[in-house]
Amino acid sequence: MANKKQQPKFYKMHVKTGDTVQVISGKDKGKVGEVIQALPQMSQVLVKGVNIKTKHMKPQAEGESGSILTQEAPIHSSKVMLYSTKQNVTSRVCYTFTQEGKKVRMLKKTGEILDK
């Protein structure tokens, strides 16, 4: 019996690239940042200034010195909540339709429309 090559599964996430979110659990709880990249295959997101990891780089060429790089690591999308910068409050997301009939995301607490 031949093995079928499985397609990667993409998870539906409540956040998109460019959204402002607040971390609701973990060591960075309470931090607010912008989503740099969404990774729906793993249901994870990269948030600016959150989950910073350090990487020690060896010198590549002779005479060059080594360095320490800092970069964001992905966190699970369930650990972040959408954040309203206007009213400084976190909220769940709901979906609604505009006057033109376009489906958009909206913050439940404030009624703020996220999608343009």
N, C-alpha and C positions, 0 to 999 in steps of 0.2 A: 504494500500500500504506500503510495507516494505521499510525502508531506506537502501540504498546501502552504504556500507562502502567505502569511497573514498580513493584512493591511494594518498600519498603525491606527489605533483608536484615538479619536479626538474627543475630548470631554467638553461639554458645554460649560462655559465659565461666565460668571456675573461681572467680570472686569475685563477691560480691553486696554491696549497700549495707549498711554496718554491720560488715563484716569488718575485722579488723586485718591489715595487710599490711606487708611490707618490700620496698623497692625493690632490685632485684638488678642493675640496670645503668643507666648514664647519670650525669649530674652529681649527682644526689641519691642515689647508691648507698649503701645501708646505712641510710637513714632509715626509721623505722617510723611508720605513721599509719593512720587509719581511713578506709575508703572512704566518701566523702560521697555520691557518685552514680556509678552504673554507666551507661555509654552503649553498649548492645549493637549499635546500628546501625553504630558506628565501631570497635567492640571496644576501647573506651577506658574509663578510670576516672578520677575525681577523688579524689585522696588529700589529706587534711588535712595542711598544712605541707609539701607536696611540689610541685615545679615552680611556684614562686611567680613571677608576672609582675607588672610594675608598669605602670599605665596613668595617663597624665597627662591630667587633665580641665581643659578650659578653663572659665573662669567663665561661667555661663549668664545670670545677671542682672547688671545694672550695679551696681557697688559690691561685688560678691561676689568673693572671691579664688578662684583655681584650686586644685586639690588633686592629690595623687598617691595613687592607690588601689593596693593590692596584693591579688591574688586568685590562687587556684590555677587552673592550666590542666590539661586532661586529658593523661594519658599512656597509652601502649598497655598493655593488660592483660597482655601477655606479659612486661612489665618488672617485674611485681610477683609476690610469692610469699606465700602465706598464712603468718601468724606466730602462734605460740603464746605468749601473754603469761605463762602459768603457768610454762613451762619455757624461755622466751626462745630459741626455735629456730624456723627456717623449715622448712616441709614442703610436700610435694605433697599433693593432695587425692585421696581415693578415696571410693567410695560404698558404703554398707552399709545393712542393714535393722535396725530396732529390734525389740524384742519384740512390739510391736503390728503390725509389718509395714510401717512407714513407712520410705521411703527417705530417708536422711540423708547429709550430707557429713561425712567424718572425715579428720583429719590422719594421714598414713601413719606418720610418725615417732613421734608421741606417743599415737595412738589417741584423741585428743580429739574429741568430737562437736561440730560447728559449728552445726548446725540444732537448734532446740528441738522 
